[in-house]
Amino acid sequence: MRIHVIQHVEFENHGHILKWGEEHGHSFSYSLLYQKTYFPQIAEFDFLLIMGGPMNIDEDETYSWLKAEKEFIRASIESDKKVLGICLGAQLIADVLGAKVYKGNEKEIGWFEVKLTKDSRKSKLFQNLPKSFTAFHWHGDTFDIPLDANHMAYTDACVNQAFEYKGRVVGLQFHLEATKAGVKNLLVNCANEILPGKCIQKASEIESITSPISPANKIMEKLMENMIG
């Protein structure tokens, strides 16, 4: 499988997905938008992976590549590509599909339980995933579930945590790909976001919690395997 990765900032990459992909013979290509605006031809990849970032989906004037990125995501979906968006990536997919993206009631930063919905049990992409699990979160915005998409997951603080569209497009608000190094990178580069809040853990607490990483990575592997088919 030829996987193309859109990366918005240097410190937020595809984490465990790279390790898993290389072990299973998948190849990776990249749009490193923090370096230059570049998107491949649609025929050059099979799977589009859109990563997170500290920017918002409507900051077109600050990030000149945002408009082109949305057009590329739209073209990828319309061309029947498999598409996975994580955090900002999920918000961009939701926006492209016509759903509203907006500030959530609570910021979620840290390790919190995710629960799958009843609709997820009918999904081939979410099959054999646990009904609940702990995942890493770092977001203040949320999204409505796009029209014709199915609601797949929620947390106590944020009802719309994941969606599936047409059996080949997935948006995840949380980070199953997170590694210990990836969490550390966010703590270093986005430390200003860790303020007192109902769903914001202290930096020392976030860094000390490591037991959910491997189980979350295994769930990420299963989701990728389900999507690739």
N, C-alpha and C positions, 0 to 999 in steps of 0.2 A: 504494500500500500504506500502510495506517495503522499505524505502528510505535509501540508504547507502550514507553517506557523506564523501568525501575526503577533509580534511582540511590541508592546508600546513603550516600555521602559527597560533599561538594562537589568534592573534588579528584580524583575518579575518575569521569570521564564516558565517553561513547561515542566520543570521539575522531574518528577518520577516518570512522566510520560516518555521522556527522552530515553531513560534507562530501559523501560519496558519495550519501547519501539525498536531500539537497536538490538535487544536480545531476541526479538521476533522477526528481524529481517526487514522492517519497514524503513523507508528513507525519509529524510526531513529536508525541507527547504524553508527559507525564511524571508519575511518582510520585517526588517528591523526599523520600525518607523522613527525611533529616536535617533537614527543615523541618516536615513533618507526615505523619501516616499517611493516605494517600489511595490508593485503587485504583479504576479506572473500571469501568463495567459491561462485561461480556464482549463485548457486541455493539458496543462503541465502538472496537474495534481489531481488526487482522488478524494482527499479528505482535508477540510479546512479546520484548523484549530486556532481560536482567537483568545488570546490571553487577557489578563487584567491590567490595571493601571490606575494611578491616582486621579486621572482626569475624568471629567464628566462627558456624556455623549453629545452635549450641546455646545461645547467649547470650540466651535469651528474657527473663531477668530484667533484663538491662542494656538490651536493645533491645526495647521493648514491641511494635514492629511486626512482629517476626520471625514470630510465629505466624500473624498475618493474611496476611503475605506468602506463607508456604508454602501456605496455603489458597487464595490467589489463583493461585499458580503451578499448583497441582493442578487448579483449576477451568479454567484456561486450557488445560492439556494435555488434560483430559477433554472440552473443547469443540472439540477438533481445531484449535486455533490453532497457528501456526508459532511455535516458542519457541527462543531462543538464549540460553544462559547463559555468561558469561565469568568465570572464576576463582571468586569467591564465588558468582556466579550459577550456574555449573556444579555446584558443591557443593550448592546449594539444590535444583536439579533432581534430582540424584542422591538426595538425602535424601527428597524427595517421592516418588520412584519406589521407595523402599524399600531403597536401597543404603546401605552404611556409609560415613561420612565421618570421617576420623581424621588424626592427625598423621603426616606423611610421614617417611621415614627421613632425608631431607635437605631443608633449605629450598633453594628455587631462587629466586635473585634476580639478574637480569641477562639477558644475551643468550645463549641456548643453542639447540642444534640440536633440532628436532622431526622425528620420523620417522613416516610413516604406516604403518599395518598392512596386511596382505594383504586384510583384510576391507574396508578403505576403497576398494579397487579396484572392489568390487561396488556401491558406494554412489553414488546419483545426486547426493547433496548434496556429496560430496567428489570428484566427477569433475573432471578437468582441473586438479587441484591437484598441485603438485610432490610427489614421494615424500619429500623432506626439505627443510627450510628452517630459517632462523634466526628465532626469535620471542622476544619479551620475556616474562619470567617474574617473578612476585612472589608466591610462596605458600609456606606451610609445611604446610598440610593437603593431603590427597589424598582420593580416593574410590574405592570399588569400582565396577565397571561394573554398572549396574542390570540386573535380570532382563529379558530380552527386548530389551535394548539391544545394540548392536554396538560393539566396541572399535575406535577409529579411529586413535589416535596414542599415541606414547610418547617419552620421552627416556631417556638413560642413567641419570638419577637418579630418575625417576618413571615407572613403567610405564603408569599410567592417566592419559593427558593429554587424551583426548577420547573422546566416545561419541555415537552416534546412536540415536534411539528412534523407531520407527514412521515413519521417512522424513520427519519434520517437526520433530523436537526434537533439538537439538544442545547438548552441553556441551563447552566448551573451557577447559582449565586455564590456557592461555597467552593472551597479549594480541596479537592481530593488528591490533587497532584502535589500538594505541599510536602516539602522535605524539611529536615531540620535546618539546612542551610538557607532554604527559601524563606522560612519563617524568620530567621535571623536577619536576612536582607531587608525584609519589610520593617522589622523592628528598628533597624538602623536608619533606613531611608524615609520612613513615614512616622517617626517617633512623635511628631507634633500632633498626630491624630489621637494619641492615647491620652484622653482626658477623662475625668470622672464621668461615669455613665452606667446605667443599669445593665447594659450588655457589653461593657468594655472591661476586659481583664487587664490587670497591671502587666507591664512589660516583663517583669521578673516571673510572674505566674505563667504567662504565655510561653516563655522560653523554657521553663522548667517542665512543662507538660510535653512529653514525648511519646507516651504509650499509644495514643491514637494514630500516630503517623503511619505505621506499617499497615494496620487494618484499613485505614482510609486509602492508602496506595493500592491495596488489593482490590478494593471496590472500584477504584479508578481503572485498574486493569480490566476488570470484568465488564465495566461499561464500555471501554474501548473495544474489547473483543465482541461485545454484542453489537456495537455500531458497525464494526468492520464486517461482521457476519461470517 
